[in-house]
Amino acid sequence: MTEDVSIKSPVGANLLDRVERECYEILLQQRLLYNERWYSSPLFTKAVPLLRAIGIALSILGAALCVFYLVYPSSCPKWFFAEMYLLFFVATGLVFYVLPRIEAKLIARMKGAGGPGCRRMAARLVAKARKRVPYEAQYDIKGDLMTYYCGKDNNWQQLWCRRLKGFAIVGGNATLFFRKPTSIQPTMLILYENNQALVGVLERLGISHHSWGQTTVS
């Protein structure tokens, strides 16, 4: 049976700046790892060459049909503009043919995508807290149930009550919870000045977690 724990921390603009920066870095790491898994997956690496081969084959067939209609115009339907479609099929065929030469650069660029979205998400995570500063944050933990209070001018307000579950990435001033290690959308943010008490809680509850900077489990 775990003991009840209370974590208190003053929250000001400087702390929230650090929290937002840390959230951005954590979210970006999760996103980049997700991108790497996706673009390195057999589904992607096998599907792209197959689709390229199909594209080249269809382009050749389309171009051959256009040439046939140009040689035998009497067989060409009135709605079929052979010259225009021939240019189209030749152009698409060339694109599919040279695709491997630019594919590596495109994939490298896509693997590194996600920074602006992660920055916006990090800003949203602390947006409500920024409207309250300065205030006192208090997290009361009973078992795996955490209740979050906001104190200001000797008035305390309960903001939420949630179960501690999933996977956590613990930073110096922020901990983000995710449904699983491979998730990119956080389910909960906990902010503080010191992470020692929370780390102890996570270890006692057996919640999967790692400190910020380690590689996420794939």
C-alpha positions as CSV (number, residue, x, y, z in Angstrom):
1,M,0.0,0.0,0.0
2,T,1.5,3.4,-1.0
3,E,1.6,6.3,1.3
4,D,-0.2,9.6,0.6
5,V,2.0,12.2,-1.0
6,S,1.6,15.9,-1.4
7,I,3.7,17.9,-3.9
8,K,3.7,21.6,-3.7
9,S,5.4,24.1,-6.0
10,P,5.2,27.9,-6.6
11,V,4.3,28.6,-10.2
12,G,5.6,31.7,-11.9
13,A,6.3,32.9,-15.5
14,N,9.9,31.7,-15.3
15,L,8.9,28.2,-14.3
16,L,6.3,28.0,-17.1
17,D,8.9,29.1,-19.6
18,R,11.1,26.2,-18.5
19,V,8.1,23.8,-18.5
20,E,7.0,24.9,-22.0
21,R,10.5,24.4,-23.4
22,E,10.8,21.0,-21.8
23,C,7.4,19.9,-23.0
24,Y,8.4,21.0,-26.5
25,E,11.6,19.0,-26.4
26,I,9.8,15.9,-25.1
27,L,7.0,16.1,-27.6
28,L,9.6,16.6,-30.4
29,Q,11.5,13.6,-29.3
30,Q,8.3,11.5,-29.4
31,R,7.4,12.8,-32.8
32,L,10.8,12.2,-34.3
33,L,10.8,8.7,-33.0
34,Y,7.3,8.1,-34.4
35,N,8.5,9.5,-37.8
36,E,11.5,7.2,-37.8
37,R,9.4,4.1,-37.0
38,W,6.8,5.0,-39.7
39,Y,9.2,5.8,-42.5
40,S,11.4,2.8,-41.6
41,S,8.5,0.3,-41.3
42,P,8.2,-2.6,-43.8
43,L,4.8,-1.2,-44.8
44,F,6.4,2.0,-46.1
45,T,9.7,0.7,-47.4
46,K,8.0,-2.1,-49.4
47,A,4.9,-0.2,-50.5
48,V,6.7,2.7,-52.0
49,P,8.8,0.7,-54.5
50,L,5.7,-1.4,-55.4
51,L,3.6,1.8,-56.0
52,R,6.5,3.2,-58.1
53,A,6.6,0.1,-60.3
54,I,2.8,0.2,-60.7
55,G,3.0,3.9,-61.6
56,I,5.7,3.3,-64.3
57,A,3.7,0.4,-65.8
58,L,0.5,2.5,-66.0
59,S,2.4,5.4,-67.5
60,I,3.9,3.2,-70.2
61,L,0.5,1.7,-71.0
62,G,-1.2,5.1,-71.1
63,A,1.5,6.5,-73.3
64,A,1.3,3.4,-75.6
65,L,-2.5,3.9,-75.9
66,C,-2.0,7.6,-76.8
67,V,0.6,6.7,-79.5
68,F,-1.9,4.1,-80.9
69,Y,-4.6,6.8,-81.2
70,L,-2.2,9.2,-82.8
71,V,-1.3,6.6,-85.4
72,Y,-4.9,5.5,-85.9
73,P,-6.9,8.7,-85.2
74,S,-10.1,7.1,-86.5
75,S,-10.1,4.8,-83.5
76,C,-9.7,7.6,-81.0
77,P,-12.9,8.7,-79.1
78,K,-13.9,12.3,-79.5
79,W,-13.4,13.0,-75.8
80,F,-9.8,11.6,-75.7
81,F,-7.2,14.2,-76.5
82,A,-4.3,11.9,-77.3
83,E,-1.6,14.7,-77.5
84,M,-2.4,16.1,-74.1
85,Y,-2.7,12.7,-72.4
86,L,0.6,11.6,-74.0
87,L,2.4,14.5,-72.4
88,F,0.8,13.6,-69.1
89,F,1.8,10.0,-69.2
90,V,5.3,10.8,-70.3
91,A,5.7,13.3,-67.5
92,T,4.3,11.0,-64.8
93,G,6.5,8.2,-66.0
94,L,9.6,10.4,-65.7
95,V,8.5,11.4,-62.2
96,F,8.2,7.8,-61.1
97,Y,11.5,6.9,-62.8
98,V,13.6,9.6,-61.1
99,L,11.7,9.2,-57.8
100,P,14.5,7.1,-56.1
101,R,17.0,9.9,-56.7
102,I,14.9,12.3,-54.6
103,E,13.2,9.8,-52.3
104,A,16.0,9.8,-49.7
105,K,16.0,13.6,-49.4
106,L,12.2,13.6,-49.1
107,I,12.1,10.9,-46.5
108,A,14.9,12.6,-44.5
109,R,12.9,15.8,-44.6
110,M,9.7,14.1,-43.5
111,K,11.5,12.3,-40.7
112,G,12.5,15.6,-39.3
113,A,9.0,17.1,-39.6
114,G,6.8,18.0,-36.6
115,G,8.7,20.8,-34.9
116,P,6.1,23.6,-35.4
117,G,3.2,21.4,-34.3
118,C,5.1,20.3,-31.2
119,R,5.9,23.9,-30.3
120,R,2.2,24.8,-30.6
121,M,1.1,21.8,-28.5
122,A,3.6,22.7,-25.8
123,A,2.3,26.3,-25.7
124,R,-1.3,24.9,-25.3
125,L,-0.3,22.7,-22.4
126,V,0.7,25.7,-20.3
127,A,-1.8,28.2,-21.7
128,K,-4.2,27.9,-18.8
129,A,-1.5,28.0,-16.2
130,R,-0.1,31.2,-17.7
131,K,-3.5,32.9,-17.1
132,R,-3.3,32.1,-13.4
133,V,0.3,33.0,-12.6
134,P,1.6,33.5,-10.0
135,Y,0.0,30.7,-8.0
136,E,0.8,27.7,-5.8
137,A,0.4,24.2,-7.4
138,Q,-0.4,21.3,-5.1
139,Y,-0.7,17.6,-6.2
140,D,-2.2,15.3,-3.6
141,I,-1.6,11.6,-4.5
142,K,-3.5,8.8,-2.8
143,G,-2.7,5.5,-4.3
144,D,-2.7,6.0,-8.0
145,L,-5.2,8.9,-7.8
146,M,-3.8,12.4,-8.2
147,T,-5.7,15.6,-7.4
148,Y,-4.5,18.9,-8.7
149,Y,-5.2,22.1,-6.7
150,C,-4.4,25.8,-7.6
151,G,-3.9,28.2,-4.7
152,K,-3.9,32.0,-5.1
153,D,-4.5,34.6,-2.4
154,N,-5.3,31.9,0.1
155,N,-8.0,30.5,-2.1
156,W,-7.7,26.9,-3.3
157,Q,-9.5,25.4,-6.3
158,Q,-9.5,21.8,-7.4
159,L,-8.7,21.7,-11.1
160,W,-8.8,18.0,-11.8
161,C,-8.5,14.5,-10.4
162,R,-7.0,11.7,-12.5
163,R,-5.4,8.3,-12.3
164,L,-1.7,7.9,-12.7
165,K,-1.3,5.4,-15.6
166,G,0.3,4.9,-18.9
167,F,3.9,5.9,-19.6
168,A,5.7,9.0,-18.2
169,I,8.6,11.0,-19.4
170,V,10.1,12.9,-16.4
171,G,11.9,16.1,-16.9
172,G,13.4,18.6,-14.5
173,N,10.3,20.8,-14.3
174,A,7.7,18.8,-16.2
175,T,6.4,15.3,-16.5
176,L,4.3,14.3,-19.5
177,F,2.1,11.2,-19.4
178,F,1.3,9.2,-22.6
179,R,-1.0,6.3,-23.2
180,K,2.0,4.2,-24.2
181,P,5.7,4.7,-25.0
182,T,5.1,5.2,-28.7
183,S,2.3,7.8,-28.3
184,I,2.8,11.3,-29.5
185,Q,-0.2,12.9,-27.8
186,P,0.2,13.5,-24.1
187,T,-2.6,12.7,-21.7
188,M,-1.5,14.7,-18.7
189,L,1.1,17.4,-17.7
190,I,2.5,17.7,-14.2
191,L,4.7,20.7,-13.4
192,Y,7.0,21.4,-10.5
193,E,10.2,22.9,-9.2
194,N,11.7,19.5,-8.3
195,N,10.9,16.0,-9.6
196,Q,12.2,13.8,-6.8
197,A,8.9,13.3,-5.0
198,L,7.1,12.4,-8.2
199,V,9.8,10.0,-9.4
200,G,9.4,8.2,-6.0
201,V,5.7,7.9,-6.5
202,L,6.0,6.5,-10.0
203,E,8.5,3.9,-8.8
204,R,6.3,2.8,-6.0
205,L,3.3,2.5,-8.3
206,G,5.3,0.6,-10.9
207,I,4.4,3.1,-13.6
208,S,6.7,2.8,-16.6
209,H,8.7,5.9,-17.0
210,H,12.1,7.3,-17.9
211,S,14.0,10.5,-17.3
212,W,14.1,13.1,-20.1
213,G,17.0,12.5,-22.5
214,Q,16.8,8.7,-22.6
215,T,15.6,6.9,-25.7
216,T,11.9,6.0,-25.7
217,V,11.0,2.3,-25.9
218,S,9.8,1.4,-29.4
